[in-house]
Amino acid sequence: MNRPLATSALALILGAGPALADVTPAEVWQSLQDSYEQMGYAVQVGSEYASDEAITLTDVVLTVDGEADAPDMVLTLPEIVLTAVGDGTVRSVVGGQMTLESSAVPEGDDEAVGFSMTMDAPGNETISSGTPEALTHDVTMPTLTMSGRALDDQNEVPLTATLTGVTGSQTVTTAADGASTQTFEGRADALEAQITASGPSLAATDAPETETAPDATDAPEASEAPDAPAATAETDDFQAAITIADLTMQGDGTSPAGEVNFGSQPTQALQAGFGGKGSFAMGATSGSFTASTLTADGSRNDSEGSFQAASGTLAVGISKDGLSYEGGLTDMTTNLTATDMPFPIAYGAAENRFRLAMPIVASDQEQPFALTYVLDGLTLDDAIWQALDPEAALPRDPASLTIDLEGTALLTQNFMDPDFPQPVEPGPDGAAPMPLQPRSLTIKELALDAVGATADLSGALTFGEDPSQPLGKIEGTFGGINSLLDTLVAMGVVPQEQLMGPRMMMAMFARPVEGNPDQLQTEIEFRDGGAIFANGQQIQ
């Protein structure tokens, strides 16, 4: 189970300036230790030198022992200096190169997997002000450079990333019982990241051995046997770079009183009041990659690609009321080429966004869920159209797809538990019931517009104990379907005789709109006992 963002490596570095602070360095450091321990971290200090005006700490190590499904993590801060500024504030600075290592041993394996990383943040400082009950921490980090690699003996996967112009502000309010709320906002001028990966090719390691062992009667004595030939170092390679401008983030969170910990007891923490939400926005984004892989026949497949977007967003929220995850890109373009591709692939879209919301704490009451996906203004490169439709028989207007659903469901198991879904006894039909059982579904919009054809559906359904027998109605309209089928026949894509089945299905489920034979409409009604009616005629 992944730990919350507040306990991630970046949050720990930013929080190395006090997450909770007071007017003296000693109280700041004590509050800092308390906050990390409340989040489940063990804090060790190599040495401590204290005076009335400052505290200097060396070799500060924060450690988390992984649970069954989480890795161990060790963050080492060479030095932290906390100094009273003289105006009631405290200035905290992290000195030296920080290191972070996260590792875990997968079940059934003997070797640990994970990553190690070094981090440099020259010129960083955190100024903490206010009162113990309402503190504000202003963070400045001119640059944050991260360099890491995977803990892998065979594959080299170095990663470097640099954030520039990092600033942020966090306000923490603490109640008398220890519960706290916080808000934060921050920004960075730019992010630049590069990854260069190489390792033994799977095609090379999976290749069958072709050499035949010599006959035993002809084999030389052991002392005379020649050395085995050195193994060939066939490798796969991958390189990528990404640049993001104008990053901003904001959010808020609540932590309940007591010792309940989200990292080890997520459901209990949520029920006690733990929650938070955060949103990220980015400006112009671009990236590129190149790859070279060995194929089974011994040749190499080389590929490269690039993408761009004018802007993007990402937002995450979690509480006892549910989990939400959404994001999107605007004015995006993508280009791909490869040795084994017959032509380059290039496409773009004016907008591409998604949203998922779902319950995560089990309840005997129905809880809401939602799913949205929008792809608007999709365009394909001329090379793709030339391959698919060289005679330009199909309309090439930008395509769009919209899926907008919401409803309610019964969640019978806690989604955040490590062993979700848990085994349950089979139901009367012999099948184990699903942990997420639908109770209602509203199709707000289900629309498609592509190659001259359109579809637009909406409706509402309710479900009982048997989700295969819903009650409700779905209505829809379709345009250009007959013309599209005729065009596909003229192109030779579909034989005329194979259209009989699809046209019969259309006649069964849809009827022409009066005065417009290429416009169809349908009404599908689900009734008691599993009966289904299409345009008033029973079909099941």
LUMNUKOL-873262 format. One record per residue (C-alpha): residue number from 0; residue in three letters; x, y, z. Coordinates in nm, 2 decimals, always signed. Layout:
N
[NUM; ala; [X; Y; Z]]
...
// end
This chain:
540
[0; met; [+0.00; +0.00; +0.00]]
[1; asn; [+0.15; +0.33; -0.10]]
[2; arg; [+0.20; +0.59; +0.17]]
[3; pro; [+0.02; +0.92; +0.15]]
[4; leu; [+0.18; +1.21; -0.03]]
[5; ala; [+0.25; +1.39; +0.30]]
[6; thr; [+0.50; +1.11; +0.38]]
[7; ser; [+0.67; +1.09; +0.04]]
[8; ala; [+1.03; +1.17; +0.00]]
[9; leu; [+0.97; +1.52; -0.14]]
[10; ala; [+0.74; +1.61; +0.14]]
[11; leu; [+0.99; +1.49; +0.39]]
[12; ile; [+1.26; +1.71; +0.23]]
[13; leu; [+1.03; +2.01; +0.22]]
[14; gly; [+0.93; +1.92; +0.58]]
[15; ala; [+1.29; +1.90; +0.70]]
[16; gly; [+1.22; +2.26; +0.78]]
[17; pro; [+0.97; +2.22; +1.07]]
[18; ala; [+0.64; +2.06; +0.99]]
[19; leu; [+0.53; +2.20; +1.33]]
[20; ala; [+0.73; +2.47; +1.49]]
[21; asp; [+0.75; +2.72; +1.78]]
[22; val; [+0.95; +3.02; +1.86]]
[23; thr; [+1.27; +2.85; +1.98]]
[24; pro; [+1.50; +2.60; +1.79]]
[25; ala; [+1.46; +2.34; +2.07]]
[26; glu; [+1.08; +2.35; +2.05]]
[27; val; [+1.10; +2.34; +1.67]]
[28; trp; [+1.31; +2.03; +1.67]]
[29; gln; [+1.09; +1.85; +1.93]]
[30; ser; [+0.79; +1.93; +1.72]]
[31; leu; [+0.96; +1.80; +1.41]]
[32; gln; [+1.05; +1.47; +1.58]]
[33; asp; [+0.69; +1.43; +1.71]]
[34; ser; [+0.54; +1.50; +1.37]]
[35; tyr; [+0.76; +1.24; +1.19]]
[36; glu; [+0.70; +0.98; +1.46]]
[37; gln; [+0.32; +1.04; +1.43]]
[38; met; [+0.36; +0.96; +1.06]]
[39; gly; [+0.52; +0.63; +1.14]]
[40; tyr; [+0.89; +0.72; +1.10]]
[41; ala; [+1.17; +0.63; +1.35]]
[42; val; [+1.41; +0.92; +1.40]]
[43; gln; [+1.78; +0.88; +1.48]]
[44; val; [+2.03; +1.15; +1.53]]
[45; gly; [+2.41; +1.10; +1.50]]
[46; ser; [+2.50; +1.41; +1.71]]
[47; glu; [+2.33; +1.72; +1.85]]
[48; tyr; [+2.48; +2.05; +1.95]]
[49; ala; [+2.25; +2.30; +2.11]]
[50; ser; [+2.27; +2.65; +2.24]]
[51; asp; [+2.00; +2.91; +2.33]]
[52; glu; [+1.99; +3.04; +1.97]]
[53; ala; [+2.06; +2.74; +1.75]]
[54; ile; [+2.06; +2.36; +1.73]]
[55; thr; [+2.29; +2.17; +1.49]]
[56; leu; [+2.20; +1.81; +1.41]]
[57; thr; [+2.41; +1.57; +1.21]]
[58; asp; [+2.34; +1.24; +1.04]]
[59; val; [+1.96; +1.25; +1.09]]
[60; val; [+1.81; +0.93; +0.97]]
[61; leu; [+1.44; +0.87; +0.92]]
[62; thr; [+1.34; +0.50; +0.88]]
[63; val; [+1.03; +0.32; +0.79]]
[64; asp; [+1.01; -0.06; +0.83]]
[65; gly; [+0.79; -0.18; +0.55]]
[66; glu; [+0.47; -0.36; +0.61]]
[67; ala; [+0.37; -0.67; +0.42]]
[68; asp; [+0.30; -0.48; +0.10]]
[69; ala; [+0.52; -0.17; +0.15]]
[70; pro; [+0.89; -0.12; +0.10]]
[71; asp; [+1.14; -0.02; +0.37]]
[72; met; [+1.26; +0.34; +0.33]]
[73; val; [+1.56; +0.52; +0.47]]
[74; leu; [+1.61; +0.90; +0.43]]
[75; thr; [+1.94; +1.04; +0.56]]
[76; leu; [+1.99; +1.42; +0.61]]
[77; pro; [+2.36; +1.50; +0.67]]
[78; glu; [+2.28; +1.82; +0.87]]
[79; ile; [+1.99; +2.03; +0.99]]
[80; val; [+2.06; +2.37; +1.14]]
[81; leu; [+1.77; +2.55; +1.32]]
[82; thr; [+1.84; +2.91; +1.42]]
[83; ala; [+1.63; +3.17; +1.60]]
[84; val; [+1.61; +3.47; +1.36]]
[85; gly; [+1.53; +3.72; +1.64]]
[86; asp; [+1.19; +3.83; +1.53]]
[87; gly; [+1.00; +3.53; +1.67]]
[88; thr; [+1.07; +3.31; +1.37]]
[89; val; [+1.29; +3.01; +1.32]]
[90; arg; [+1.51; +2.94; +1.02]]
[91; ser; [+1.58; +2.58; +0.93]]
[92; val; [+1.84; +2.47; +0.67]]
[93; val; [+1.92; +2.12; +0.54]]
[94; gly; [+2.29; +2.09; +0.46]]
[95; gly; [+2.48; +1.84; +0.25]]
[96; gln; [+2.37; +1.57; +0.01]]
[97; met; [+2.06; +1.39; +0.12]]
[98; thr; [+2.01; +1.02; +0.03]]
[99; leu; [+1.69; +0.81; +0.00]]
[100; glu; [+1.67; +0.44; -0.04]]
[101; ser; [+1.36; +0.23; -0.07]]
[102; ser; [+1.37; -0.15; -0.11]]
[103; ala; [+1.15; -0.45; -0.06]]
[104; val; [+1.20; -0.83; -0.12]]
[105; pro; [+0.91; -0.96; -0.33]]
[106; glu; [+0.74; -1.27; -0.21]]
[107; gly; [+0.92; -1.58; -0.34]]
[108; asp; [+1.23; -1.39; -0.42]]
[109; asp; [+1.57; -1.35; -0.24]]
[110; glu; [+1.68; -1.02; -0.39]]
[111; ala; [+1.55; -0.68; -0.29]]
[112; val; [+1.41; -0.44; -0.55]]
[113; gly; [+1.37; -0.07; -0.52]]
[114; phe; [+1.58; +0.24; -0.58]]
[115; ser; [+1.84; +0.46; -0.43]]
[116; met; [+1.86; +0.84; -0.48]]
[117; thr; [+2.07; +1.14; -0.38]]
[118; met; [+1.93; +1.49; -0.35]]
[119; asp; [+2.09; +1.83; -0.34]]
[120; ala; [+1.91; +2.15; -0.25]]
[121; pro; [+2.17; +2.43; -0.21]]
[122; gly; [+2.04; +2.75; -0.07]]
[123; asn; [+1.73; +2.59; +0.08]]
[124; glu; [+1.56; +2.74; +0.39]]
[125; thr; [+1.23; +2.72; +0.58]]
[126; ile; [+1.11; +3.02; +0.78]]
[127; ser; [+0.85; +2.92; +1.04]]
[128; ser; [+0.63; +3.19; +1.20]]
[129; gly; [+0.31; +3.23; +1.40]]
[130; thr; [+0.20; +3.05; +1.71]]
[131; pro; [+0.22; +2.68; +1.81]]
[132; glu; [-0.15; +2.64; +1.74]]
[133; ala; [-0.13; +2.81; +1.40]]
[134; leu; [+0.20; +2.80; +1.22]]
[135; thr; [+0.31; +2.91; +0.87]]
[136; his; [+0.62; +2.76; +0.70]]
[137; asp; [+0.76; +2.94; +0.40]]
[138; val; [+0.99; +2.72; +0.20]]
[139; thr; [+1.25; +2.84; -0.06]]
[140; met; [+1.46; +2.61; -0.27]]
[141; pro; [+1.65; +2.76; -0.56]]
[142; thr; [+1.72; +2.42; -0.71]]
[143; leu; [+1.64; +2.06; -0.61]]
[144; thr; [+1.85; +1.81; -0.80]]
[145; met; [+1.77; +1.44; -0.77]]
[146; ser; [+1.98; +1.16; -0.91]]
[147; gly; [+1.89; +0.79; -0.86]]
[148; arg; [+1.90; +0.44; -1.00]]
[149; ala; [+1.72; +0.11; -0.95]]
[150; leu; [+1.86; -0.15; -0.72]]
[151; asp; [+1.92; -0.39; -1.00]]
[152; asp; [+2.24; -0.60; -1.06]]
[153; gln; [+2.16; -0.65; -1.43]]
[154; asn; [+1.98; -0.34; -1.56]]
[155; glu; [+2.11; +0.02; -1.54]]
[156; val; [+1.83; +0.27; -1.49]]
[157; pro; [+1.98; +0.61; -1.39]]
[158; leu; [+1.74; +0.90; -1.35]]
[159; thr; [+1.81; +1.26; -1.30]]
[160; ala; [+1.56; +1.54; -1.24]]
[161; thr; [+1.60; +1.91; -1.15]]
[162; leu; [+1.33; +2.14; -1.01]]
[163; thr; [+1.41; +2.51; -1.02]]
[164; gly; [+1.26; +2.81; -0.84]]
[165; val; [+1.08; +2.61; -0.58]]
[166; thr; [+0.87; +2.81; -0.33]]
[167; gly; [+0.59; +2.70; -0.10]]
[168; ser; [+0.39; +2.79; +0.20]]
[169; gln; [+0.22; +2.56; +0.45]]
[170; thr; [-0.01; +2.65; +0.74]]
[171; val; [-0.07; +2.40; +1.02]]
[172; thr; [-0.34; +2.45; +1.28]]
[173; thr; [-0.33; +2.22; +1.58]]
[174; ala; [-0.63; +2.16; +1.82]]
[175; ala; [-0.59; +2.09; +2.19]]
[176; asp; [-0.65; +1.72; +2.15]]
[177; gly; [-0.37; +1.69; +1.89]]
[178; ala; [-0.58; +1.68; +1.57]]
[179; ser; [-0.45; +1.91; +1.30]]
[180; thr; [-0.55; +2.07; +0.97]]
[181; gln; [-0.32; +2.21; +0.71]]
[182; thr; [-0.32; +2.39; +0.38]]
[183; phe; [-0.04; +2.43; +0.14]]
[184; glu; [+0.05; +2.59; -0.19]]
[185; gly; [+0.37; +2.59; -0.39]]
[186; arg; [+0.52; +2.64; -0.73]]
[187; ala; [+0.83; +2.56; -0.94]]
[188; asp; [+0.96; +2.74; -1.25]]
[189; ala; [+1.04; +2.42; -1.43]]
[190; leu; [+1.11; +2.05; -1.40]]
[191; glu; [+1.36; +1.88; -1.63]]
[192; ala; [+1.41; +1.50; -1.61]]
[193; gln; [+1.62; +1.24; -1.80]]
[194; ile; [+1.63; +0.87; -1.78]]
[195; thr; [+1.88; +0.64; -1.95]]
[196; ala; [+1.81; +0.26; -1.92]]
[197; ser; [+2.00; -0.03; -2.05]]
[198; gly; [+2.02; -0.40; -1.97]]
[199; pro; [+2.04; -0.75; -2.11]]
[200; ser; [+1.79; -0.81; -2.39]]
[201; leu; [+1.51; -1.05; -2.32]]
[202; ala; [+1.54; -1.18; -2.68]]
[203; ala; [+1.91; -1.26; -2.61]]
[204; thr; [+1.86; -1.43; -2.27]]
[205; asp; [+1.56; -1.63; -2.41]]
[206; ala; [+1.74; -1.75; -2.72]]
[207; pro; [+1.79; -2.13; -2.73]]
[208; glu; [+2.14; -2.28; -2.70]]
[209; thr; [+2.26; -2.41; -3.04]]
[210; glu; [+2.59; -2.56; -2.94]]
[211; thr; [+2.61; -2.94; -2.89]]
[212; ala; [+2.83; -3.08; -2.62]]
[213; pro; [+3.13; -3.29; -2.76]]
[214; asp; [+3.11; -3.66; -2.74]]
[215; ala; [+3.25; -3.79; -2.41]]
[216; thr; [+3.51; -4.01; -2.58]]
[217; asp; [+3.65; -3.72; -2.77]]
[218; ala; [+3.65; -3.47; -2.48]]
[219; pro; [+3.99; -3.35; -2.36]]
[220; glu; [+4.10; -3.40; -2.01]]
[221; ala; [+3.98; -3.14; -1.77]]
[222; ser; [+4.32; -2.98; -1.74]]
[223; glu; [+4.33; -2.95; -2.12]]
[224; ala; [+3.97; -2.82; -2.17]]
[225; pro; [+3.97; -2.47; -2.33]]
[226; asp; [+3.80; -2.18; -2.16]]
[227; ala; [+3.43; -2.12; -2.24]]
[228; pro; [+3.37; -1.84; -2.48]]
[229; ala; [+3.27; -1.51; -2.32]]
[230; ala; [+2.89; -1.44; -2.33]]
[231; thr; [+2.78; -1.17; -2.58]]
[232; ala; [+2.65; -0.85; -2.42]]
[233; glu; [+2.33; -0.80; -2.61]]
[234; thr; [+2.15; -0.51; -2.46]]
[235; asp; [+1.82; -0.31; -2.49]]
[236; asp; [+1.85; +0.06; -2.45]]
[237; phe; [+1.60; +0.34; -2.37]]
[238; gln; [+1.65; +0.71; -2.32]]
[239; ala; [+1.38; +0.97; -2.24]]
[240; ala; [+1.37; +1.34; -2.14]]
[241; ile; [+1.08; +1.55; -2.02]]
[242; thr; [+1.04; +1.92; -1.95]]
[243; ile; [+0.75; +2.09; -1.77]]
[244; ala; [+0.71; +2.46; -1.71]]
[245; asp; [+0.52; +2.65; -1.45]]
[246; leu; [+0.43; +2.38; -1.20]]
[247; thr; [+0.18; +2.48; -0.92]]
[248; met; [+0.02; +2.28; -0.65]]
[249; gln; [-0.23; +2.34; -0.37]]
[250; gly; [-0.43; +2.14; -0.12]]
[251; asp; [-0.54; +2.07; +0.23]]
[252; gly; [-0.56; +1.79; +0.48]]
[253; thr; [-0.67; +1.68; +0.82]]
[254; ser; [-0.51; +1.44; +1.07]]
[255; pro; [-0.72; +1.31; +1.36]]
[256; ala; [-0.60; +1.30; +1.72]]
[257; gly; [-0.45; +0.98; +1.86]]
[258; glu; [-0.19; +0.74; +1.73]]
[259; val; [-0.38; +0.59; +1.43]]
[260; asn; [-0.15; +0.59; +1.13]]
[261; phe; [-0.27; +0.60; +0.77]]
[262; gly; [+0.04; +0.42; +0.65]]
[263; ser; [-0.03; +0.11; +0.86]]
[264; gln; [-0.40; +0.15; +0.93]]
[265; pro; [-0.55; +0.33; +0.64]]
[266; thr; [-0.92; +0.24; +0.69]]
[267; gln; [-0.91; +0.32; +1.07]]
[268; ala; [-0.74; +0.65; +0.99]]
[269; leu; [-1.00; +0.75; +0.74]]
[270; gln; [-1.28; +0.65; +0.97]]
[271; ala; [-1.12; +0.87; +1.24]]
[272; gly; [-1.12; +1.17; +1.01]]
[273; phe; [-0.79; +1.15; +0.81]]
[274; gly; [-0.83; +1.31; +0.47]]
[275; gly; [-0.68; +1.54; +0.21]]
[276; lys; [-0.69; +1.66; -0.14]]
[277; gly; [-0.42; +1.81; -0.36]]
[278; ser; [-0.42; +1.95; -0.71]]
[279; phe; [-0.13; +2.01; -0.96]]
[280; ala; [-0.12; +2.22; -1.26]]
[281; met; [+0.15; +2.25; -1.53]]
[282; gly; [+0.22; +2.47; -1.82]]
[283; ala; [+0.39; +2.38; -2.15]]
[284; thr; [+0.50; +2.02; -2.14]]
[285; ser; [+0.72; +1.83; -2.38]]
[286; gly; [+0.91; +1.50; -2.39]]
[287; ser; [+1.09; +1.26; -2.62]]
[288; phe; [+1.23; +0.91; -2.62]]
[289; thr; [+1.45; +0.67; -2.82]]
[290; ala; [+1.46; +0.29; -2.78]]
[291; ser; [+1.66; +0.01; -2.93]]
[292; thr; [+1.56; -0.35; -2.86]]
[293; leu; [+1.69; -0.69; -2.99]]
[294; thr; [+1.42; -0.90; -3.17]]
[295; ala; [+1.39; -1.28; -3.17]]
[296; asp; [+1.55; -1.30; -3.52]]
[297; gly; [+1.86; -1.11; -3.41]]
[298; ser; [+1.77; -0.78; -3.58]]
[299; arg; [+1.72; -0.46; -3.39]]
[300; asn; [+1.40; -0.26; -3.36]]
[301; asp; [+1.47; +0.11; -3.32]]
[302; ser; [+1.19; +0.35; -3.22]]
[303; glu; [+1.15; +0.71; -3.12]]
[304; gly; [+0.88; +0.94; -3.02]]
[305; ser; [+0.78; +1.28; -2.88]]
[306; phe; [+0.48; +1.45; -2.73]]
[307; gln; [+0.38; +1.80; -2.64]]
[308; ala; [+0.09; +1.96; -2.45]]
[309; ala; [+0.00; +2.32; -2.38]]
[310; ser; [-0.12; +2.26; -2.02]]
[311; gly; [-0.22; +1.98; -1.78]]
[312; thr; [-0.38; +1.92; -1.45]]
[313; leu; [-0.39; +1.64; -1.19]]
[314; ala; [-0.59; +1.62; -0.87]]
[315; val; [-0.62; +1.35; -0.60]]
[316; gly; [-0.85; +1.34; -0.30]]
[317; ile; [-0.91; +1.09; -0.02]]
[318; ser; [-1.14; +1.07; +0.28]]
[319; lys; [-1.39; +0.84; +0.44]]
[320; asp; [-1.64; +0.96; +0.17]]
[321; gly; [-1.42; +0.81; -0.11]]
[322; leu; [-1.13; +0.84; -0.34]]
[323; ser; [-1.11; +1.07; -0.64]]
[324; tyr; [-0.85; +1.09; -0.91]]
[325; glu; [-0.87; +1.32; -1.22]]
[326; gly; [-0.65; +1.49; -1.47]]
[327; gly; [-0.62; +1.62; -1.82]]
[328; leu; [-0.41; +1.77; -2.10]]
[329; thr; [-0.49; +2.04; -2.36]]
[330; asp; [-0.36; +2.08; -2.71]]
[331; met; [-0.16; +1.76; -2.71]]
[332; thr; [+0.03; +1.61; -3.00]]
[333; thr; [+0.21; +1.27; -3.02]]
[334; asn; [+0.46; +1.13; -3.28]]
[335; leu; [+0.59; +0.78; -3.30]]
[336; thr; [+0.82; +0.59; -3.54]]
[337; ala; [+0.97; +0.25; -3.53]]
[338; thr; [+1.16; +0.00; -3.75]]
[339; asp; [+0.87; -0.25; -3.74]]
[340; met; [+0.60; +0.01; -3.81]]
[341; pro; [+0.48; +0.05; -4.17]]
[342; phe; [+0.44; +0.43; -4.13]]
[343; pro; [+0.49; +0.70; -3.87]]
[344; ile; [+0.20; +0.75; -3.63]]
[345; ala; [+0.11; +1.11; -3.54]]
[346; tyr; [-0.21; +1.23; -3.38]]
[347; gly; [-0.33; +1.52; -3.17]]
[348; ala; [-0.63; +1.62; -2.95]]
[349; ala; [-0.77; +1.95; -2.83]]
[350; glu; [-0.86; +1.80; -2.49]]
[351; asn; [-0.81; +1.47; -2.31]]
[352; arg; [-0.93; +1.44; -1.95]]
[353; phe; [-1.06; +1.18; -1.71]]
[354; arg; [-1.22; +1.15; -1.36]]
[355; leu; [-1.27; +0.86; -1.13]]
[356; ala; [-1.45; +0.87; -0.80]]
[357; met; [-1.54; +0.57; -0.59]]
[358; pro; [-1.61; +0.46; -0.23]]
[359; ile; [-1.32; +0.31; -0.03]]
[360; val; [-1.47; +0.25; +0.32]]
[361; ala; [-1.71; -0.04; +0.35]]
[362; ser; [-2.07; +0.04; +0.45]]
[363; asp; [-2.41; -0.11; +0.45]]
[364; gln; [-2.54; +0.21; +0.29]]
[365; glu; [-2.51; +0.29; -0.08]]
[366; gln; [-2.23; +0.52; -0.18]]
[367; pro; [-2.17; +0.73; -0.49]]
[368; phe; [-1.93; +0.66; -0.77]]
[369; ala; [-1.85; +0.84; -1.10]]
[370; leu; [-1.65; +0.79; -1.42]]
[371; thr; [-1.58; +1.05; -1.68]]
[372; tyr; [-1.36; +1.04; -1.99]]
[373; val; [-1.34; +1.30; -2.27]]
[374; leu; [-1.14; +1.29; -2.58]]
[375; asp; [-1.22; +1.60; -2.79]]
[376; gly; [-1.08; +1.72; -3.13]]
[377; leu; [-0.89; +1.40; -3.21]]
[378; thr; [-0.70; +1.43; -3.54]]
[379; leu; [-0.49; +1.18; -3.72]]
[380; asp; [-0.18; +1.25; -3.94]]
[381; asp; [-0.22; +1.22; -4.32]]
[382; ala; [+0.01; +0.91; -4.32]]
[383; ile; [-0.24; +0.72; -4.11]]
[384; trp; [-0.53; +0.83; -4.33]]
[385; gln; [-0.34; +0.74; -4.64]]
[386; ala; [-0.29; +0.39; -4.51]]
[387; leu; [-0.65; +0.34; -4.39]]
[388; asp; [-0.84; +0.54; -4.66]]
[389; pro; [-0.62; +0.62; -4.96]]
[390; glu; [-0.92; +0.73; -5.17]]
[391; ala; [-1.04; +0.98; -4.90]]
[392; ala; [-1.38; +0.82; -4.89]]
[393; leu; [-1.43; +0.87; -4.52]]
[394; pro; [-1.48; +1.22; -4.36]]
[395; arg; [-1.17; +1.33; -4.18]]
[396; asp; [-1.32; +1.58; -3.94]]
[397; pro; [-1.19; +1.58; -3.58]]
[398; ala; [-1.34; +1.30; -3.37]]
[399; ser; [-1.47; +1.30; -3.02]]
[400; leu; [-1.57; +1.06; -2.74]]
[401; thr; [-1.75; +1.14; -2.42]]
[402; ile; [-1.83; +0.90; -2.14]]
[403; asp; [-2.00; +1.05; -1.83]]
[404; leu; [-2.14; +0.80; -1.58]]
[405; glu; [-2.24; +0.83; -1.22]]
[406; gly; [-2.43; +0.60; -0.97]]
[407; thr; [-2.44; +0.44; -0.64]]
[408; ala; [-2.29; +0.11; -0.52]]
[409; leu; [-2.26; -0.10; -0.21]]
[410; leu; [-1.90; -0.16; -0.09]]
[411; thr; [-1.88; -0.47; +0.13]]
[412; gln; [-1.50; -0.47; +0.19]]
[413; asn; [-1.26; -0.19; +0.28]]
[414; phe; [-1.08; -0.10; -0.04]]
[415; met; [-0.76; +0.02; +0.14]]
[416; asp; [-0.70; -0.30; +0.33]]
[417; pro; [-0.39; -0.49; +0.22]]
[418; asp; [-0.58; -0.81; +0.15]]
[419; phe; [-0.86; -0.65; -0.06]]
[420; pro; [-1.06; -0.82; -0.20]]
[421; gln; [-1.10; -1.08; +0.08]]
[422; pro; [-1.23; -1.43; +0.01]]
[423; val; [-1.60; -1.46; +0.07]]
[424; glu; [-1.85; -1.74; +0.07]]
[425; pro; [-2.02; -1.81; -0.27]]
[426; gly; [-2.38; -1.69; -0.31]]
[427; pro; [-2.69; -1.89; -0.40]]
[428; asp; [-2.57; -1.90; -0.76]]
[429; gly; [-2.24; -2.05; -0.67]]
[430; ala; [-2.04; -1.74; -0.75]]
[431; ala; [-1.86; -1.52; -0.49]]
[432; pro; [-2.03; -1.18; -0.46]]
[433; met; [-1.84; -0.88; -0.59]]
[434; pro; [-1.71; -0.65; -0.32]]
[435; leu; [-1.85; -0.35; -0.51]]
[436; gln; [-2.21; -0.41; -0.60]]
[437; pro; [-2.39; -0.16; -0.82]]
[438; arg; [-2.73; -0.02; -0.70]]
[439; ser; [-2.79; +0.26; -0.96]]
[440; leu; [-2.63; +0.39; -1.28]]
[441; thr; [-2.70; +0.71; -1.46]]
[442; ile; [-2.57; +0.75; -1.81]]
[443; lys; [-2.54; +1.13; -1.82]]
[444; glu; [-2.38; +1.12; -2.16]]
[445; leu; [-2.23; +0.85; -2.38]]
[446; ala; [-2.14; +1.01; -2.72]]
[447; leu; [-1.92; +0.93; -3.01]]
[448; asp; [-1.86; +1.14; -3.33]]
[449; ala; [-1.62; +0.99; -3.58]]
[450; val; [-1.58; +0.93; -3.96]]
[451; gly; [-1.92; +1.08; -4.03]]
[452; ala; [-2.12; +0.88; -3.78]]
[453; thr; [-2.26; +0.99; -3.44]]
[454; ala; [-2.41; +0.82; -3.14]]
[455; asp; [-2.56; +0.98; -2.83]]
[456; leu; [-2.70; +0.78; -2.54]]
[457; ser; [-2.84; +0.86; -2.20]]
[458; gly; [-3.05; +0.68; -1.94]]
[459; ala; [-3.08; +0.55; -1.59]]
[460; leu; [-3.09; +0.20; -1.44]]
[461; thr; [-3.14; +0.06; -1.09]]
[462; phe; [-3.01; -0.28; -0.97]]
[463; gly; [-3.13; -0.53; -0.71]]
[464; glu; [-2.94; -0.82; -0.57]]
[465; asp; [-2.90; -0.96; -0.92]]
[466; pro; [-2.71; -0.70; -1.12]]
[467; ser; [-2.79; -0.89; -1.45]]
[468; gln; [-3.15; -0.78; -1.42]]
[469; pro; [-3.16; -0.40; -1.41]]
[470; leu; [-3.47; -0.18; -1.42]]
[471; gly; [-3.48; +0.14; -1.62]]
[472; lys; [-3.45; +0.29; -1.96]]
[473; ile; [-3.18; +0.39; -2.21]]
[474; glu; [-3.25; +0.63; -2.49]]
[475; gly; [-3.03; +0.73; -2.78]]
[476; thr; [-2.99; +0.87; -3.13]]
[477; phe; [-2.76; +0.76; -3.41]]
[478; gly; [-2.66; +0.95; -3.72]]
[479; gly; [-2.48; +0.86; -4.04]]
[480; ile; [-2.47; +0.48; -3.96]]
[481; asn; [-2.62; +0.37; -4.29]]
[482; ser; [-2.40; +0.60; -4.49]]
[483; leu; [-2.09; +0.48; -4.31]]
[484; leu; [-2.18; +0.11; -4.38]]
[485; asp; [-2.24; +0.19; -4.75]]
[486; thr; [-1.90; +0.37; -4.76]]
[487; leu; [-1.72; +0.07; -4.60]]
[488; val; [-1.87; -0.16; -4.87]]
[489; ala; [-1.76; +0.08; -5.15]]
[490; met; [-1.41; +0.08; -5.00]]
[491; gly; [-1.40; -0.30; -5.00]]
[492; val; [-1.36; -0.31; -4.62]]
[493; val; [-1.68; -0.50; -4.56]]
[494; pro; [-1.85; -0.73; -4.82]]
[495; gln; [-2.21; -0.64; -4.90]]
[496; glu; [-2.34; -0.98; -4.79]]
[497; gln; [-2.19; -0.94; -4.44]]
[498; leu; [-2.41; -0.63; -4.38]]
[499; met; [-2.73; -0.82; -4.35]]
[500; gly; [-2.67; -0.91; -3.99]]
[501; pro; [-2.58; -0.56; -3.87]]
[502; arg; [-2.87; -0.40; -4.06]]
[503; met; [-3.11; -0.66; -3.90]]
[504; met; [-2.98; -0.57; -3.56]]
[505; met; [-3.02; -0.20; -3.63]]
[506; ala; [-3.38; -0.26; -3.74]]
[507; met; [-3.45; -0.45; -3.42]]
[508; phe; [-3.30; -0.20; -3.18]]
[509; ala; [-3.35; +0.13; -3.36]]
[510; arg; [-3.61; +0.30; -3.59]]
[511; pro; [-3.56; +0.58; -3.84]]
[512; val; [-3.65; +0.93; -3.75]]
[513; glu; [-3.94; +1.06; -3.96]]
[514; gly; [-3.82; +1.26; -4.25]]
[515; asn; [-3.45; +1.17; -4.20]]
[516; pro; [-3.39; +0.80; -4.28]]
[517; asp; [-3.02; +0.83; -4.19]]
[518; gln; [-3.11; +0.94; -3.84]]
[519; leu; [-3.20; +0.66; -3.60]]
[520; gln; [-3.34; +0.66; -3.25]]
[521; thr; [-3.39; +0.39; -2.99]]
[522; glu; [-3.55; +0.33; -2.65]]
[523; ile; [-3.43; +0.02; -2.46]]
[524; glu; [-3.64; -0.05; -2.15]]
[525; phe; [-3.55; -0.31; -1.88]]
[526; arg; [-3.85; -0.44; -1.69]]
[527; asp; [-3.92; -0.68; -1.40]]
[528; gly; [-3.82; -1.04; -1.44]]
[529; gly; [-3.54; -0.96; -1.69]]
[530; ala; [-3.77; -0.86; -1.97]]
[531; ile; [-3.61; -0.62; -2.23]]
[532; phe; [-3.81; -0.41; -2.47]]
[533; ala; [-3.67; -0.22; -2.77]]
[534; asn; [-3.90; +0.06; -2.90]]
[535; gly; [-4.19; -0.11; -2.73]]
[536; gln; [-4.13; -0.45; -2.88]]
[537; gln; [-4.02; -0.73; -2.64]]
[538; ile; [-3.68; -0.88; -2.74]]
[539; gln; [-3.62; -1.08; -2.43]]
// end
